Amino acid sequence: MFRNYLLVALRNLYRNKVYSAINIAGLALGVASCILIFLYVQDELSYENQFSKADRIVRVAGEIEHDGQTNKFALSAPTLAPFLLKDYPELEHVTQLLPANKQTIWYKGRSFNEDKLLFADSAFFEIFDYKFLAGNPATALAEPRTIVVSEQMAQKYFGSAEKAIGEVLKFSRNSYHVTGVFANEGNSHIHANAFLARSTFDTQRQDVLTDNNHWFHMSRYTYVLLQDEAQIAPFQEKLKTFAATHVTPWLKENDLQASMKFVLQPLRSIHFDTEYVEDISAPGNISYIYIFSVVAVFLLLIASINYMNLATARSAKRAKEVGLRKVVGAYRSQIIGQFIGESLLITILAVILALALAQILIPTFNSLTDKHLESNFFLQKEVIIALFAIIVFIGAVAGSYPAIFLSQFKPVDVLKADKAPRGGNATLRRSLVVIQFTISLILIIGTLVVFSQMQFLKNRQLGFNKEQVLIIDIPTGDSTLVKQLPSIKQELLRNPNIEKVSNSVSIPADETSTILVFAEKDGKTLQNAMDVMFVDYDFVGVMGIELKEGRNYSREFKTDLKGGLIVNEAAVKKMLWKNPIGKRIQMDDWDAKVIGVVKDFHIKSLHSKVEPMILALVPESPGFLLMKMKPQDMPATISYIQEKWQAFDTEHPMEYFFMDEHFDKQYRTEEKMLTVFGYFAGLTIFIACLGLFGLASFTAEQRTKEIGIRKVLGSSTTSIVLLLSRDFALLVLIAIVLAIPIAWYSMDKWLQDFAYRTELSWWIFAVAGLAAMTIALLTVSFQALKAAMLDPVKAIRTQ
């Protein structure tokens, strides 16, 4: 019996090549997309899985509440770790990570710029059990001036992990002995190329460790290993007592009108936690997991609808077969089993094709999403289970309605020519078409909204000029180079294509320092946390920031050093100053007066509002060298800059980038989402049109005789095309009406993530609806025109 069913199924596929191809192609495209989305979601949810103690690891973050505002930091003070170890001996381990910023490394006469370097202690590898390819994790960072490098870094410098042990890497200040090599396996929010012994830094900066009176000196990431996952909630309660014991007295002693609390972040939650600033790496976005998962379901649903529609529509073609089987004794359950089996066969063929498509598309998908998904994904247990579930869902569930519908035919009816069924429930088919195009329209509208928002972000005035600004990343740790900055600036300005040169500790789209300041207001001193950028005399001019009141920093005013500060409009508004010039501000070792107010400018992406900010004068500082250039002959200008840089610095490779590219990187996630979303939106409409093409073909076939009679009676080709297209146009119109409110609500929610956002304009919905209607009508009209041009004599003779 099975052999008979298989032969019938294969014969049926062969006889109906067009419909079989539409079904298999639609299913394959939908399943291939689901596979890629599944791999993406699985990769995003796999963060920290490689650490066996992940469920017991937490990070201690800090929240400072001041003047009704809460600032949340992933960082904590250096003094936190020793106090935790002292007060809570039940903790298994406590460790702290300190970012080392980008460093220049020398090895055998060659120099390299390396980032993603972290200072760590020996307890770090007790908590995070990295796989070591060489060395002993228990002792690798026990001694000062030791370093543990990644497998990639070991291959880059030494050729292999085994050859790395014992080698020496020279940094600007110290030389480090390689004592271990770890494998970069799995995903983690800790992206590290190397870990340096933190005792090297702590020995040199003992003042930081012994400064018990500065809980706001938040510069490290603190991780705790608990004995059991169940201790997380009780330990969170203990931290309230900890803050009351250690932090509150310090706040009172220093007359600080603020409060501070510590919050535990379970390790697995860190990747998707966007609340805490200055994190060790950019967080993921859980919203995209939900969005892509919904898209996967949509694609699978549309492909399944195609199958159901075409199978039920063509049921009349197989009615006599069902009747004959029943006459010779087939049970209804056997007929249901036969058709579900055929559905499973089609699904299996589609899944095989989908696996091949996914394999081909993985490199492109990796490029679009910045992932490193492996090409042998089909060997993963989770993928096999997911594919099995897809086969069962589409084969059994989507194929169940056609099977049940076909199996209920009565032999006495279907074996009579004038009693043949008309192809299933037309209302159901129309409803399914509406669902398909509703889903497609939602995705098209979503793509257009994301595109509109991206254009808005790129074209909005930022308050500074990001065009033609070239930036050199000044190597940290080399004070000699920093002292030469005035001479470097003078030499660069000799080129007529370089208009202005400046240097600063940070730049827009880079992390700034948040400092507690004491500001004068109405004879009183108010405390506020403000962002601070450390800049030189020319920063405002190079960046094209507009001065609203007062003056810029000037070399003619010696008091500007530590005695003058420039603030932005948001700071003036925050302090409720009517006349800000001359107001006194104290911060760290500054006791200064406001000499100027600049108009608000964006240093962060437009996800965030402009915050109160201070521009503090530090004429010579490590960080960045900025050059405002003329657009003419930029390659020659860059060559000139490289030549002059090498004349001053032969040891560090010059690394440069442009401000506009650097700032726009903040929207890279949205740009990637736009591209991927656009592809999937196009795919949904394509799959929907595949189904529509099949249905239009079937409708035209069913009405062949009617069309012939109409032509004999004088109907034109145009009127027949309109007749056949009218019903489908109505279905698409209903889909447009249903899709618009759903898409509006969804995209309005998405736009809430941006402090500055575009409006949901009517044209977006109009363009999406018009595009869907046009594509649908073109798809249907092709078959309608083909039917309308058929010879009426042949059409009337059709049985």
HELIX and SHEET records of a PDB file:
HELIX    1   1 PHE A    2  ARG A   15  1                                  14    
HELIX    2   2 LYS A   17  GLU A   44  1                                  28    
HELIX    3   3 ALA A   54  ARG A   56  5                                   3    
HELIX    4   4 LEU A   80  ASP A   87  1                                   8    
HELIX    5   5 PHE A  124  ILE A  127  1                                   4    
HELIX    6   6 GLU A  151  PHE A  158  1                                   8    
HELIX    7   7 ALA A  161  ALA A  164  1                                   4    
HELIX    8   8 ARG A  198  GLN A  204  1                                   7    
HELIX    9   9 GLN A  206  THR A  210  1                                   5    
HELIX   10  10 GLU A  229  GLN A  231  5                                   3    
HELIX   11  11 ILE A  232  PHE A  242  1                                  11    
HELIX   12  12 ALA A  243  VAL A  247  3                                   5    
HELIX   13  13 THR A  248  GLU A  253  1                                   6    
HELIX   14  14 LEU A  267  PHE A  272  5                                   6    
HELIX   15  15 ILE A  286  ALA A  313  1                                  28    
HELIX   16  16 ARG A  314  ARG A  318  5                                   5    
HELIX   17  17 ALA A  319  VAL A  327  1                                   9    
HELIX   18  18 ARG A  332  THR A  369  1                                  38    
HELIX   19  19 PHE A  377  LEU A  379  5                                   3    
HELIX   20  20 LYS A  381  VAL A  392  1                                  12    
HELIX   21  21 PHE A  393  ALA A  398  3                                   6    
HELIX   22  22 GLY A  399  SER A  407  1                                   9    
HELIX   23  23 PRO A  411  VAL A  414  1                                   4    
HELIX   24  24 ALA A  417  LYS A  419  5                                   3    
HELIX   25  25 ALA A  426  ASN A  459  1                                  34    
HELIX   26  26 SER A  479  LYS A  483  1                                   5    
HELIX   27  27 LEU A  485  LEU A  492  1                                   8    
HELIX   28  28 PHE A  539  MET A  543  1                                   5    
HELIX   29  29 ASP A  560  GLY A  563  1                                   4    
HELIX   30  30 GLU A  569  MET A  575  1                                   7    
HELIX   31  31 MET A  634  PHE A  648  1                                  15    
HELIX   32  32 MET A  659  ASP A  664  1                                   6    
HELIX   33  33 LYS A  665  TYR A  667  5                                   3    
HELIX   34  34 ARG A  668  GLN A  702  1                                  35    
HELIX   35  35 THR A  704  VAL A  712  1                                   9    
HELIX   36  36 THR A  717  LEU A  751  1                                  35    
HELIX   37  37 TRP A  762  ALA A  788  1                                  27    
HELIX   38  38 PRO A  792  ARG A  797  1                                   6    
SHEET    1   A 9 GLN A  69  PHE A  73  0                                        
SHEET    2   A 9 ILE A  57  HIS A  66 -1                                        
SHEET    3   A 9 TYR A 221  LEU A 225 -1                                        
SHEET    4   A 9 HIS A  93  PRO A  99 -1                                        
SHEET    5   A 9 LEU A 117  ALA A 120 -1                                        
SHEET    6   A 9 ALA A 194  ALA A 197  1                                        
SHEET    7   A 9 THR A 146  SER A 150 -1                                        
SHEET    8   A 9 SER A 175  PHE A 182  1                                        
SHEET    9   A 9 PHE A 132  GLY A 135 -1                                        
SHEET    1   B 3 GLN A  69  PHE A  73  0                                        
SHEET    2   B 3 ILE A  57  HIS A  66 -1                                        
SHEET    3   B 3 ALA A 258  PRO A 266 -1                                        
SHEET    1   C 9 GLN A  69  PHE A  73  0                                        
SHEET    2   C 9 ILE A  57  HIS A  66 -1                                        
SHEET    3   C 9 TYR A 221  LEU A 225 -1                                        
SHEET    4   C 9 HIS A  93  PRO A  99 -1                                        
SHEET    5   C 9 LEU A 117  ALA A 120 -1                                        
SHEET    6   C 9 ALA A 194  ALA A 197  1                                        
SHEET    7   C 9 THR A 146  SER A 150 -1                                        
SHEET    8   C 9 SER A 175  PHE A 182  1                                        
SHEET    9   C 9 VAL A 168  LYS A 170 -1                                        
SHEET    1   D 2 GLN A 103  TYR A 107  0                                        
SHEET    2   D 2 ARG A 110  GLU A 114 -1                                        
SHEET    1   E 4 ILE A 498  SER A 504  0                                        
SHEET    2   E 4 PHE A 624  MET A 629 -1                                        
SHEET    3   E 4 VAL A 469  ASP A 473 -1                                        
SHEET    4   E 4 TYR A 656  PHE A 658 -1                                        
SHEET    1   F 7 LEU A 547  GLY A 550  0                                        
SHEET    2   F 7 TRP A 590  VAL A 598 -1                                        
SHEET    3   F 7 GLY A 564  ASN A 568  1                                        
SHEET    4   F 7 MET A 613  LEU A 617 -1                                        
SHEET    5   F 7 LYS A 524  VAL A 535  1                                        
SHEET    6   F 7 SER A 513  LYS A 521 -1                                        
SHEET    7   F 7 ARG A 584  MET A 587 -1                                        
END                                                                             
